């Protein structure tokens, strides 16, 4: 078997096409958009390159010249770890351990040559909300920009020596017909009875002009120290702009205390229910298919992207009040079109958010694993620190 670095447009095409052939008989696999994957590997579309990031891709060929595997490796300049850690991702392979190990070796050798001491995988050359983790339980169709893989990949990673860094849980619950934890209801009612607190959705000009500022204020207080970076207004404005074509204002909700934003949740329609009809391409035909299905065959599932409460109000019932208020205003009404909600993955290092999901009577629907491999096998392995 021979390793070929991806360099030419033909190699780039084969990197995408191999996965299409590999999963051609898998009904649960949804072909990702070509542009969503290819865009990660080019400086004009991925700003990490401008910050000093690097990425390499390889194809593995058998004796007949047929592709039997692929892998990518990354140096993310934003990662701050005890060990200098790179990433591997977009791993796909036939059911052959020798082939899988050759791909892992190739990525490891390159990362080591770049001064790395460990590698995480399978991960993305970008943010954690996309292409992150190995699916190990709940092999149902993936949400947008989340991976789907064969079950035998787990044995490849663990046999090679990758160790579990953290588990990722996707919680799901029906929108209607399932109640809430009694203690949650009690806490919510106390907050909702206090006129200092207001919970509402954002629409119209406020959605485009004010919501990015609200989001940035809460995120930087609630999440920045855990995620290792703060957001600036330009980033949140761009995020809302990108979401606009698929955004449903009814799914965006904020909490305020004396007029100041203190909490939010951002949901979107689960658009993989639409993208499964476009066959990976957003050319003219793909766009027409997308628009037709968006109008006449819209998603009945919503995806919870991110949830946050500023530290000052965490654990005091604000989370519960925001959810209960939303349920009363929207989710419980007869005109609400969504049947289920899946919460974008929550790491087992975040027990507070897991408890919130449990109080919603949501159940774990899918489990992904993020693994870490230490190049020096004598060093002690540590799992992801718990969020306090």
N, C-alpha and C positions, 0 to 999 in steps of 0.2 A: 504494500500500500504506500502511496506517495502523497505527501502534503504539498498543496499548491496555495501560495498566498494570493488573495484576491487583489488584482491590480487593474484588469481591463474591464470595460463595460460588459463583455461577455461573461467574465467571472462574476461580476455583480449580479447579472441576470441569473446565472446558475445558482448563486447563493440563495436567491428567492425561490427559484423553480424547484430546487431539491426538496424543500419542505412541501411544496404542492404535490409532488409525486409521492412523497413519503406518506402523506395523510389522505391520499385520494379516496380511500375507502372508509375513512373515519367520519361518521355523521356528526359527531360532536365538535369536530375541529371547524373553526371559522377562519377562513383565509384572512390574514391581516392586510391592511392597505399597503401596497408596495411602497408608497411614499413615506409612510410612517416608519418603516424599517430603514429604507435606504437613506432617508434624511438624517438619521443618527450618525452616519459615517462620512459626512461631508462638512467641511468648515463653514460653508455658506449657509447651512441650515442648523448646525449645532455649535452654539457659542462656546462650548467647553474646549474646542480646539484653540480658540483665540486666547483662552486662559491658560494654555499649556497642556491641555489634555491630549492624549494619543489613543488611537484605536487601530487594531489590525484584525483582518479576517482571513480564514483559511478554509479551503475545501480539501477533503480527503478522497482520493481516487483509488479504486481497486486495480487489479492487474489488467482488466479490460478497459481501463480508462473511465469507468462509470463512477459517479459521485456516490459515496457511501456515508458521508458525514460532513458537518460544517461546524465551525465555532468562531467566536470573536473574543478578543481580549481588550481591556480598556485600562487606561490610567486616568482617573478622574481627579482633577486638581482640587476639587472641593472636599474630598474625603480627608478626614483628620482621624487617624486611628493610631493605637499604640504601636502596632507594626505597620510598616509601609505596605498598604494593601491595594492590589489591583482587582479587576473584576473579569469574569468570563460570562458570556451569555450567548444567546441565539444558537445554543447547542442543539443539534439534531443529528441523529445517528441511526443506522440500521441496528438490528439486535445482534451486535457483535462486540464483545467486551474489548477485544484487542483494538478494534477501530476506535472505540470510545476513549480508551486509555491513550492512544496515539494523539488524539485531538487534545486531551487534557495536558499531555506532556508538551505539546507544541505551545499551547497558551502559557503554561507554567514557565517554560524556558525563556520565552520572550519577556514575560513580566520580570523574571529574575534578572535578565540582562539589563532591564530598566531600573534595577535597584529595589524591586519589590520583595517583601518578605512573606507575603500571604496573598491568597486570591479568594474572593467571594464569588459565589455563583449558585444558580444562574441569575445574573442581574443585567441591568440596562446601563448604557452609556448616557445617563441622564438621571431624572428624578425617580424616586422609589415608587411612585404611583403607576409606573408603566413597566411591563415586561420584567417583573421581579418575582423570583421564586420558582421552585419546581412543584408542579401540581402532584400531590401524593394521595389526596382523598377528594372525592366529589368530582368525578370526571364528566361533568355537565358542560354545555357550551360556555366558552370563556366570555367574560365581559370585555368591553373595548380596551385594547392595548394591554390585555393580560394574557399570559401564556397558557397554552394547552399542550400537553406532551404525553407520550406513551408512559405507562406505568413502570416499564422496565428501566427507565432512566434513573429511578431512585437507586436501584442496585448498582448501576454504573458509578454514580457519584460516591456512594458510601463504600463500595469495594475499592475504589481508587484511594480513599483516605480522607475525603471531605467529611467534616464533622458538622453537626447541626448547630448553626449560629443562632437562628431564631425560627419559630413557627409563625406563619401568617394565617390568620383565620378570616374567612369571609362569612359574615353573619347574614341571615336572611329571615324575613318574616312577612306574612301576608299583610297588606295594608289594612284590610278590614277583617273582622271576625275573630281577632285575637286581642285580648285585653292587655293591661299593663300591671306590673307589680304594685301591690297595695301601698307599700312604703313609698314608692315612686309617686303615686298619685297624691299621697298625703303631703310630701315635700313640695310637689308642684303647686298644689292649691294654696299653700302658705305664701309662696312667691307671687303667684298670680293675683292674690288678694292685695298685694302691696302696690299702691299706685306709682311707686318709684320705678317699677319694672314695666317695660312694654316689649311685647314680642310681635313681630309682623314681617310680612314678606316685602320685598323691594321691587318696584316696577317703574316703568316710564323713565323719565330723565334721571331719577334718583338711582336707577339701576346702572346706568352708564356713567353718571357723573359722581355719585357719592359712594356706591357700593364698593368700588376698589379701595377707597380710603378706609371704609369701615373694616373691610376684610384685612387689610394690611395692619391696622391698629390691633385687632384681636390676635391675628396670627403671630405677630412679632412678640406679643406678651405670652401667648399660650404655647407656641410651638418652636420658636426660633432657637431656644437653648437646647432643645432635644435634636433638632434637625441640623444644627451646626451653621445656620445662616439666617439672616434677617431678610425680609423682602423690602424692596423700595417701591414707590408708587407706580413707577413706569412698568415694573414687572406685573403688578396686580392689574393694572389697566390693560396690559396686553393679554393677560389670562382671561379677563372678562370679554375682551374683544374676540378672542379665539373661540370662546364658548358660545358666542351670540347665535350662530346659525342653528345650534341644537338646543339652546337654552329654553327652558320653560320657567318663567318667573315664579310660578306657583311653587317651585321646588327650591327656592332660595329664601332663606329665613334668617333673620337677625334678632338678637335680644339687646335691649338698651336699659341702662340704669341712669336715671336723671338725664336722659338724652345722649349719653355716651355709649358707644357700642361695646358690649361685653361678651357677646357670644354669636355664633353663627353655625349653620350647616348649609353646605352647598351640595345639592343633588342635581343630577341631569337624567334625562331619559336614557335608558341603556341602549346606545345606538348600534351595538353589534347586532341587535335584532333587525336593524336596517342594513348594515354593511354586509351581512351574510348574503345579500342579494346582488352585490355589485362585483363580486369575484375579484376583489383586491385592487380594482382600478377605478380611480376617480377621473376618468376621461369624460368626454361628453355623454356617452351612453351610461357610464357609471353614475354621473351626476343626475341624469334624468331618472334612472332607477331609484337613486336615493330620494329625490324629491317626490316621486310617485309613492313610494312606500312610506315616506314620512307623513304624507297626507292621508293615504287610503289604507295603510297597514302599519299604523304607528306603534311604537313600543308600549307594552303593558307592564314593563318593569322599570323601576327607577334605580339609579345607582348613587349611593351616598359617597361623594368624593372626599369630603373633609368636614370635620366637626371640631369646634374649638370653643373653650371658655377661658377667659383671662384668669390667672391664678387666684386673684383676690376673691373670685366668686365660685371657684371650684369646690365641689363637695357640699354646697349649700342649697342645692335644689334648683339651680338655674338650668342645668342640663334637663332635668325632669320637666320644669315649667315650659321650656322652649318646645320640647317634644309634645307635651300635652296640649299646649296652645295651638301648635301646628295641626295636631290631629283634629281638634275641634273646628278650626277654621277651614281646613281643606280636606285632609285625608278621609274623614268620616262622611263627607258629603256624597250624595248619589252621583253627582256629575264628575267626580274625580276619576280619571281614566286608568290609573295605575293599580295593578293587582298585588304586586310584590315589591319589596325593596331589598336590595343587597347593599350592605355597607362595604365600601372599599376596604381592602384587607387591613386588619388590625394585628400588630405584632404581639406575641405573648410577653413581650417586654413592657406592654402598656396595660397593666391590670385595671386601671381606672376606666379606660374605654371599654374593656371587655365587660366590666360590671354594668356599665350603661347599657350595653347590648343585651345582657342577660335580664336586666330590669325591663327591657322592652319585650321580653319573652321571645327574642330572636334566637335562632338556632344556628350552630355552625354548619354551613352548607358546603364549604370547600376548605381545604387545608393545603397550603404551599409551604415548602421549606426553603430557607436561605442557608446555604452551607458556607463554611470557611475551611480553607486548606492552608496549613502552615508549612512553609518550605523547609524550615528546620524542624524535623519531626520530634526532636528532643524537647522543644519548648512547650510549656504548659498551655493548654487550650482554655480560653475563657469564652463563655457565651455572651451575647449582647447584654449590656447592663440594663437593669430594670428602671423604667421611668418612675420617679418618685413624685 
